[in-house]
């Protein structure tokens, strides 16, 4: 299993046998002659390739992996706020995206207000409105449809609970508790200013809005569960083709305006993601530098890491950095499986953790043992 596959997903488990503080190994197939000195030039095709058959999700309310938030948030979907698109520590700085600022808190940070920039539009030319953002938030409450994605809105918005402890609002399809939801998010008369009313103080609420799940969806274009196959674009590119185990093709969104977007500078004319690529073929592309402007979304197989990463001619086409994720090996503790605590303890102490790490690339290319689910590089509250 490749490193990026393991570390790019957020794997949640109630019982873990081993936790790995894994590092990210990213491999880019950019033409090595130009990688270090080339300046961005408008035009051409940017090629991504992966062994995966598809993206886990394209529906913004379902997307929860760092890789997919970064990819789709860079090209297709915008949010009220975003992170500054620069390397290093400054890349953790919050900046305005669709909104005019990073939000105005009041009422002890239980109320947050944002105003949309003029000129922000969908791929069909219609403006992105407060109602679109509000509707996007409402979809998270349809928990019978959307089981993936961040669930913070369910506990943050000032909406009472039902008798079973769930939200009294059941989402835009059932409309149960709709009036309660409408009180929790208000839109101005011009449909450009949105106010979130929270049940408690959330001082870092605006950071949540970097998630695509906090972004807009136009109600008229919502196809429910099928929206996961063809979401609308508010970014510089839109989806021309998406075929599982084949490819995704992104082309320029003719209704995106640079004047309304301080974050993105779209250089390529189109972006192609090739799915289902054989892992040996994928690795050979990187080892032989076969595809100009190509990016391996997975990382290499462990057997090829040394050949690639210790080759000085490839130093400008690779990254090997810590990511913010911890990988778990989870035990199924349901009845009839590992439901005995003593058995789980035995498995835990007998499991050869180091062999798993060595098989996956060792300390240099995979990671080190963790002693709890929180990554050492992440500060604890």
MOTAKA-V685942 format. One record per residue. N is the residue number from 1. D_FIRST is the distance of its C-alpha to the first C-alpha in whole Angstrom. Layout:
N_D_FIRST / N_D_FIRST
This chain:
1_0 / 2_4 / 3_7 / 4_9 / 5_7 / 6_7 / 7_11 / 8_12 / 9_13 / 10_16 / 11_15 / 12_18 / 13_19 / 14_22 / 15_21 / 16_19 / 17_18 / 18_16 / 19_16 / 20_14 / 21_16 / 22_13 / 23_14 / 24_13 / 25_12 / 26_14 / 27_15 / 28_18 / 29_20 / 30_23 / 31_26 / 32_26 / 33_30 / 34_30 / 35_28 / 36_30 / 37_33 / 38_33 / 39_34 / 40_33 / 41_35 / 42_35 / 43_34 / 44_32 / 45_28 / 46_25 / 47_22 / 48_19 / 49_16 / 50_12 / 51_10 / 52_11 / 53_15 / 54_16 / 55_17 / 56_17 / 57_20 / 58_23 / 59_26 / 60_27 / 61_28 / 62_24 / 63_22 / 64_21 / 65_18 / 66_18 / 67_17 / 68_19 / 69_22 / 70_22 / 71_21 / 72_24 / 73_26 / 74_27 / 75_27 / 76_28 / 77_29 / 78_32 / 79_33 / 80_36 / 81_34 / 82_31 / 83_30 / 84_32 / 85_30 / 86_30 / 87_28 / 88_29 / 89_30 / 90_32 / 91_29 / 92_30 / 93_33 / 94_34 / 95_36 / 96_38 / 97_36 / 98_38 / 99_40 / 100_43 / 101_42 / 102_39 / 103_41 / 104_44 / 105_44 / 106_47 / 107_49 / 108_47 / 109_44 / 110_44 / 111_45 / 112_43 / 113_44 / 114_43 / 115_44 / 116_43 / 117_43 / 118_46 / 119_44 / 120_41 / 121_40 / 122_38 / 123_37 / 124_40 / 125_42 / 126_43 / 127_43 / 128_40 / 129_43 / 130_43 / 131_43 / 132_39 / 133_38 / 134_39 / 135_38 / 136_35 / 137_35 / 138_37 / 139_34 / 140_32 / 141_34 / 142_34 / 143_31 / 144_32 / 145_30 / 146_28 / 147_26 / 148_23 / 149_24 / 150_26 / 151_29 / 152_31 / 153_34 / 154_35 / 155_36 / 156_37 / 157_40 / 158_43 / 159_43 / 160_44 / 161_42 / 162_43 / 163_44 / 164_41 / 165_39 / 166_37 / 167_39 / 168_42 / 169_41 / 170_39 / 171_38 / 172_39 / 173_39 / 174_41 / 175_43 / 176_44 / 177_45 / 178_45 / 179_48 / 180_46 / 181_43 / 182_46 / 183_47 / 184_44 / 185_43 / 186_46 / 187_47 / 188_50 / 189_52 / 190_51 / 191_48 / 192_46 / 193_46 / 194_44 / 195_44 / 196_42 / 197_44 / 198_42 / 199_43 / 200_42 / 201_42 / 202_38 / 203_39 / 204_36 / 205_36 / 206_35 / 207_32 / 208_31 / 209_32 / 210_29 / 211_27 / 212_27 / 213_28 / 214_32 / 215_33 / 216_35 / 217_35 / 218_38 / 219_39 / 220_41 / 221_37 / 222_35 / 223_34 / 224_33 / 225_30 / 226_30 / 227_30 / 228_26 / 229_26 / 230_29 / 231_30 / 232_33 / 233_32 / 234_34 / 235_32 / 236_33 / 237_31 / 238_31 / 239_29 / 240_30 / 241_28 / 242_25 / 243_23 / 244_20 / 245_18 / 246_21 / 247_21 / 248_23 / 249_26 / 250_28 / 251_31 / 252_34 / 253_35 / 254_39 / 255_40 / 256_38 / 257_40 / 258_40 / 259_43 / 260_41 / 261_38 / 262_38 / 263_34 / 264_33 / 265_34 / 266_32 / 267_32 / 268_31 / 269_33 / 270_29 / 271_26 / 272_23 / 273_20 / 274_18 / 275_16 / 276_14 / 277_14 / 278_12 / 279_10 / 280_12 / 281_15 / 282_13 / 283_13 / 284_16 / 285_18 / 286_17 / 287_18 / 288_21 / 289_22 / 290_23 / 291_23 / 292_25 / 293_24 / 294_21 / 295_18 / 296_14 / 297_13 / 298_9 / 299_10 / 300_9 / 301_7 / 302_8 / 303_11 / 304_12 / 305_13 / 306_16 / 307_17 / 308_17 / 309_18 / 310_21 / 311_22 / 312_25 / 313_26 / 314_22 / 315_23 / 316_24 / 317_21 / 318_19 / 319_18 / 320_17 / 321_18 / 322_18 / 323_17 / 324_19 / 325_16 / 326_16 / 327_13 / 328_14 / 329_13 / 330_16 / 331_19 / 332_21 / 333_24 / 334_26 / 335_29 / 336_28 / 337_25 / 338_24 / 339_27 / 340_29 / 341_29 / 342_30 / 343_27 / 344_24 / 345_26 / 346_26 / 347_22 / 348_21 / 349_23 / 350_22 / 351_18 / 352_17 / 353_16 / 354_16 / 355_14 / 356_11 / 357_11 / 358_12 / 359_10 / 360_7 / 361_10 / 362_13 / 363_16 / 364_16 / 365_12 / 366_11 / 367_14 / 368_16 / 369_18 / 370_19 / 371_22 / 372_23 / 373_21 / 374_22 / 375_21 / 376_23 / 377_23 / 378_25 / 379_28 / 380_30 / 381_32
